[in-house]
């Protein structure tokens, strides 16, 4: 009876995930434009996709953003967690301030930083108005650095999440470990690096998975901050897909991009998850 009770839930899962995935794969094999059709063209959409410079650039940007975003959030979040773990005064206030950006949507965060990085109205203009005429803060408007501006805002937005998860892990560490390291005369920083943080491997894996989901889905942050520009210097796969789906009305190419994105995620996550499972 219990198995029968879960059948509706499994039906929803199969329809919402497997069904829509297969539908997207089917549409990507057609010449569909505004509406889906049954004119199958094989892998023509995929060939066209990978011959498009905008799509290749979007994949490169996703890689740069993913590495910088995940590494930056893990490093900054862990450092903040270690600092707060020292039982500082007004700990609750600091935790709230650090976590506040994560409570904002990517749209709000992107708009805030869009204004701050605007050379004519933001931080650069404000500092120059104070007399520092040589101050430059224009990384969001230069093609060669714009993607790093997206990374910066992403880290600012999500480092608080890592801080909360790592801090919870630190507070769960057995106090006897700290007593033993103090008796042995091991410095606190060495204890964190060599003993405590390696114990938080499951927490770090959770952080990486959550952040990786943000990398694949990043769209609203890019739209609000740079709108993919200058040019296509901050184009990402999700924006490419959404633009072709709703603006350029090319459903076939958009679904081909979504299928490729799904395959990339599977090729990265499945071997990693299997590796972690074998280690356990």
C-alpha positions in Angstrom: 0.0 0.0 0.0 2.9 2.4 0.8 4.3 1.9 -2.7 1.0 2.7 -4.2 0.8 5.9 -2.2 4.0 7.1 -3.8 2.9 6.4 -7.4 1.4 9.9 -8.0 4.6 11.5 -6.9 6.7 9.3 -9.2 4.3 10.1 -12.0 4.8 13.8 -11.5 8.6 13.3 -11.4 8.6 11.3 -14.6 6.3 13.8 -16.4 8.1 16.9 -15.1 11.7 15.8 -15.6 12.0 12.7 -17.8 9.0 13.6 -20.0 10.0 17.3 -20.6 13.6 16.2 -21.2 12.6 13.7 -23.9 10.3 16.3 -25.4 13.2 18.8 -25.6 15.4 16.2 -27.2 12.8 15.5 -29.8 12.3 19.2 -30.6 16.0 19.7 -30.9 16.1 17.2 -33.8 13.6 19.2 -35.8 13.6 22.5 -37.7 11.1 24.1 -35.2 11.1 27.9 -35.2 8.2 29.7 -33.5 6.2 26.6 -32.7 7.4 22.9 -32.6 7.0 20.9 -35.8 7.7 17.3 -37.0 10.2 18.3 -39.7 13.2 16.2 -38.5 16.6 17.4 -39.6 18.8 15.0 -37.5 21.7 16.7 -35.8 21.6 19.9 -38.0 20.6 22.1 -35.0 23.6 20.8 -33.0 26.0 21.4 -35.9 24.6 24.9 -36.2 24.9 25.4 -32.4 28.6 24.6 -32.3 29.3 26.7 -35.3 27.9 29.7 -33.6 30.6 31.9 -31.9 28.1 33.2 -29.4 27.4 29.6 -28.1 31.1 28.8 -27.8 31.8 32.0 -26.0 28.9 31.3 -23.6 30.4 27.9 -22.7 33.8 29.5 -22.1 32.2 32.1 -19.9 30.3 29.5 -17.9 33.6 27.7 -17.3 35.4 30.9 -16.2 32.4 31.9 -14.0 32.0 28.5 -12.5 35.7 28.1 -11.5 35.9 31.6 -10.1 32.5 31.6 -8.5 32.8 28.2 -6.7 36.5 28.7 -5.7 35.8 32.3 -4.5 32.7 31.4 -2.5 34.4 28.4 -0.9 37.5 30.3 0.1 35.8 33.5 1.3 32.9 31.7 3.0 35.3 29.3 4.8 37.5 32.2 5.9 34.5 34.1 7.3 33.2 31.0 9.1 36.6 30.5 10.7 36.7 34.1 11.8 33.2 34.0 13.3 34.0 30.7 15.0 36.4 32.6 17.3 33.3 33.6 19.3 33.6 37.3 18.3 31.3 39.9 19.9 28.1 40.7 18.0 28.4 37.4 16.2 24.7 37.4 15.3 25.0 40.9 13.8 28.0 39.8 11.6 26.3 36.6 10.5 23.2 38.6 9.5 25.2 41.2 7.5 27.3 38.5 5.7 24.2 36.4 4.9 22.1 39.4 3.8 23.3 39.4 0.1 22.1 35.8 -0.3 18.6 36.9 0.8 18.5 39.2 -2.2 17.6 37.9 -5.6 20.2 37.9 -8.4 18.2 40.6 -10.2 18.5 42.9 -7.2 22.1 42.1 -6.7 22.9 42.6 -10.4 21.1 46.0 -10.4 22.9 47.2 -7.3 26.3 46.3 -8.7 25.3 47.6 -12.2 25.0 51.0 -10.7 28.1 50.7 -8.5 30.2 49.6 -11.5 28.9 52.3 -13.8 31.9 54.6 -14.4 29.7 57.7 -14.9 27.4 57.2 -11.9 28.8 54.6 -9.5 31.8 54.1 -7.3 34.3 55.4 -9.8 32.4 58.7 -10.2 32.0 59.1 -6.4 35.7 58.5 -5.6 36.8 60.9 -8.4 34.4 63.5 -7.0 36.4 63.3 -3.8 39.5 64.3 -5.6 41.1 61.0 -6.7 41.0 61.6 -10.4 43.1 58.5 -11.3 40.7 56.0 -9.6 39.4 53.4 -12.1 36.6 50.9 -11.5 35.3 50.0 -14.9 35.7 46.2 -15.0 32.0 45.7 -16.0 32.3 47.8 -19.1 35.5 46.3 -20.5 35.1 43.2 -22.6 38.3 41.6 -21.3 37.3 41.9 -17.6 33.5 42.0 -17.7 33.1 38.2 -16.9 35.2 38.8 -13.8 32.8 41.4 -12.7 30.0 38.8 -12.9 32.2 36.5 -10.8 32.8 39.2 -8.2 29.1 39.9 -7.8 28.3 36.1 -7.7 30.9 35.6 -4.8 29.5 38.6 -3.0 26.0 37.2 -3.3 26.7 33.5 -2.3 29.7 33.5 0.0 27.3 33.9 3.0 25.6 30.6 2.2 29.0 28.8 2.4 29.8 30.7 5.6 26.6 29.5 7.3 27.1 25.8 6.2 30.8 25.7 7.2 30.1 27.5 10.5 27.5 24.9 11.4 30.1 22.2 10.6 32.7 23.9 12.7 30.4 24.2 15.7 29.8 20.4 15.5 33.5 19.5 15.8 34.2 17.7 19.1 35.7 19.9 21.7 38.2 17.1 22.6 39.9 17.6 19.3 40.6 21.2 20.1 41.8 20.3 23.6 44.2 17.7 22.1 45.7 20.1 19.6 46.2 22.7 22.3 48.0 20.2 24.5 50.2 19.3 21.6 51.0 22.9 21.0 49.6 23.0 17.5 48.7 26.5 16.3 45.0 27.2 15.7 45.5 28.0 12.0 47.2 24.6 11.5 44.4 22.8 13.3 41.8 24.4 11.0 43.8 23.6 7.9 45.1 20.1 8.7 42.4 18.7 11.0 39.1 20.6 11.1 38.4 21.6 7.5 39.3 18.1 6.1 36.6 16.8 8.6 34.1 19.0 6.9 34.4 17.3 3.5 30.7 16.4 3.3 29.8 20.0 4.0 32.2 21.2 1.3 30.7 18.7 -1.1 27.2 20.1 -0.3 28.5 23.6 -0.9 30.0 22.7 -4.3 26.8 21.0 -5.4 24.6 24.0 -4.4 27.0 26.5 -6.0 27.3 24.3 -9.2 23.5 24.5 -9.6 23.9 28.3 -9.5 26.6 28.2 -12.2 24.4 26.3 -14.6 21.3 28.4 -14.0 23.0 31.8 -14.0 20.9 34.1 -16.1 19.2 36.8 -14.2 22.5 38.0 -12.7 24.1 38.4 -16.1 21.0 40.1 -17.5 20.8 42.6 -14.6 24.5 43.3 -14.5 25.7 43.4 -18.1 22.9 42.0 -20.3 25.6 39.7 -21.8 27.8 42.6 -22.9 29.9 44.4 -23.8 29.2 42.6 -27.0 28.9 38.9 -26.1 31.8 39.0 -23.5 29.5 37.9 -20.6 27.2 35.6 -22.6 26.2 32.4 -20.8 24.4 29.3 -22.0 21.2 30.0 -20.1 20.9 33.5 -21.7 21.7 32.1 -25.1 18.9 29.5 -24.7 16.4 32.1 -23.3 17.1 34.6 -26.1 16.6 32.0 -28.9 13.5 30.6 -27.2 11.6 33.8 -26.6 13.3 36.6 -28.6 14.7 35.0 -31.7 11.9 32.4 -31.7 14.1 29.5 -32.7 12.8 26.6 -30.5 14.9 24.0 -32.3 18.3 25.7 -31.6 17.2 26.7 -28.0 16.3 23.1 -27.1 19.5 21.8 -28.7 21.4 24.2 -26.4 19.4 23.0 -23.4 20.2 19.3 -24.2 23.9 20.1 -24.6 23.8 21.9 -21.2 22.1 18.9 -19.6 24.7 16.5 -21.1 27.6 18.7 -19.8 26.1 18.7 -16.3 25.7 14.9 -16.4 29.2 14.3 -17.6 30.6 16.4 -14.8 28.4 15.4 -11.9 27.8 11.7 -12.5 31.5 10.6 -12.4 32.1 12.9 -9.4 29.2 11.4 -7.5 30.2 7.9 -8.3 33.8 8.7 -7.2 32.5 10.0 -3.9 30.3 7.0 -3.4 33.2 4.6 -4.0 35.3 6.5 -1.4 32.6 6.0 1.2 
